[in-house]
Amino acid sequence: MQRRRARNRVAIMDVGEAMFARAPFDSVHISDVAEAADVSIGTVYTHFGNKDGLFLAVADRAMLYAADYVRERGTGKTPAERIENIAEAYLEAMLERSFLVRLLVSDFALPADAAVLARMTEHLSVLYVSLAGLIDEGIAAGFFRPVGSGLLARYLVGSWNGVIAMSMHSAASTVNVDQLAECLQSAGGLILAGLTAPSPAEGAIGRHGTAAG
């Protein structure tokens, strides 16, 4: 009985995620979810309470998937390398789960339930804090220039979302996944190059116009 309930719950969430990825929240109906998942309408309500509850469960699962994916692959020897790998993993996770793209970078209407927005904010805050920590680590080690790490972390995530949004725009229909990854990597490289602290010799050139001799 418990295994059947667990299977039903997963089936409902899988169908819900697919439907929410394709259509705005208001266009998805519990009756359609139940039919596609091969369960009764009452079963959907038993597991999730209402459509807001289903959306929240789907969003929570997808965001946790992305967080785990980024954490596992966002490794490296230096803060800069880890930030680059996090960016690549973030792109891969988003494109792997199209619902995440709709959730984070589209203008699809979201449920009115404040719990959904609060949970999304909570998940994104974890990413912001992680990136800010890497930036602070790089500053402390002398790799990066002193900057506002929290604001830069938000800028990085915003720029990644902007690159990913290119894949959804009709005018960018010729942009493939490899090109998106290259765009993100190139832009990220420019940002990190600007963030990198100058060497003592470069600093001397910048101050005096010539290298110290």
ChimeraX attribute file (.defattr): number of C-alpha atoms within 10 A of each C-alpha:
attribute: neighborCount
match mode: 1-to-1
recipient: residues
	/A:1	6
	/A:2	7
	/A:3	8
	/A:4	9
	/A:5	12
	/A:6	12
	/A:7	12
	/A:8	19
	/A:9	19
	/A:10	14
	/A:11	18
	/A:12	26
	/A:13	23
	/A:14	15
	/A:15	19
	/A:16	27
	/A:17	23
	/A:18	16
	/A:19	19
	/A:20	23
	/A:21	18
	/A:22	15
	/A:23	14
	/A:24	15
	/A:25	18
	/A:26	12
	/A:27	10
	/A:28	15
	/A:29	12
	/A:30	18
	/A:31	14
	/A:32	14
	/A:33	24
	/A:34	21
	/A:35	13
	/A:36	15
	/A:37	20
	/A:38	13
	/A:39	16
	/A:40	14
	/A:41	15
	/A:42	13
	/A:43	15
	/A:44	23
	/A:45	15
	/A:46	11
	/A:47	17
	/A:48	18
	/A:49	12
	/A:50	12
	/A:51	19
	/A:52	18
	/A:53	18
	/A:54	21
	/A:55	21
	/A:56	19
	/A:57	18
	/A:58	23
	/A:59	22
	/A:60	16
	/A:61	14
	/A:62	20
	/A:63	24
	/A:64	13
	/A:65	16
	/A:66	22
	/A:67	18
	/A:68	13
	/A:69	17
	/A:70	21
	/A:71	16
	/A:72	11
	/A:73	15
	/A:74	18
	/A:75	16
	/A:76	13
	/A:77	7
	/A:78	14
	/A:79	21
	/A:80	22
	/A:81	14
	/A:82	17
	/A:83	22
	/A:84	20
	/A:85	19
	/A:86	22
	/A:87	23
	/A:88	20
	/A:89	22
	/A:90	23
	/A:91	22
	/A:92	17
	/A:93	21
	/A:94	23
	/A:95	15
	/A:96	12
	/A:97	17
	/A:98	16
	/A:99	23
	/A:100	22
	/A:101	20
	/A:102	21
	/A:103	19
	/A:104	17
	/A:105	18
	/A:106	15
	/A:107	9
	/A:108	16
	/A:109	13
	/A:110	17
	/A:111	17
	/A:112	10
	/A:113	12
	/A:114	10
	/A:115	13
	/A:116	19
	/A:117	13
	/A:118	11
	/A:119	15
	/A:120	16
	/A:121	11
	/A:122	13
	/A:123	15
	/A:124	17
	/A:125	14
	/A:126	12
	/A:127	18
	/A:128	20
	/A:129	15
	/A:130	16
	/A:131	23
	/A:132	19
	/A:133	16
	/A:134	18
	/A:135	26
	/A:136	21
	/A:137	17
	/A:138	20
	/A:139	19
	/A:140	12
	/A:141	11
	/A:142	14
	/A:143	19
	/A:144	21
	/A:145	16
	/A:146	15
	/A:147	12
	/A:148	11
	/A:149	19
	/A:150	16
	/A:151	11
	/A:152	17
	/A:153	22
	/A:154	18
	/A:155	13
	/A:156	17
	/A:157	17
	/A:158	14
	/A:159	16
	/A:160	23
	/A:161	19
	/A:162	14
	/A:163	18
	/A:164	24
	/A:165	17
	/A:166	17
	/A:167	19
	/A:168	15
	/A:169	12
	/A:170	9
	/A:171	9
	/A:172	11
	/A:173	10
	/A:174	11
	/A:175	14
	/A:176	12
	/A:177	14
	/A:178	9
	/A:179	12
	/A:180	18
	/A:181	19
	/A:182	13
	/A:183	15
	/A:184	21
	/A:185	17
	/A:186	12
	/A:187	15
	/A:188	20
	/A:189	14
	/A:190	11
	/A:191	13
	/A:192	16
	/A:193	13
	/A:194	12
	/A:195	19
	/A:196	17
	/A:197	17
	/A:198	17
	/A:199	11
	/A:200	11
	/A:201	12
	/A:202	14
	/A:203	15
	/A:204	15
	/A:205	14
	/A:206	12
	/A:207	10
	/A:208	9
	/A:209	10
	/A:210	12
	/A:211	13
	/A:212	12
	/A:213	5
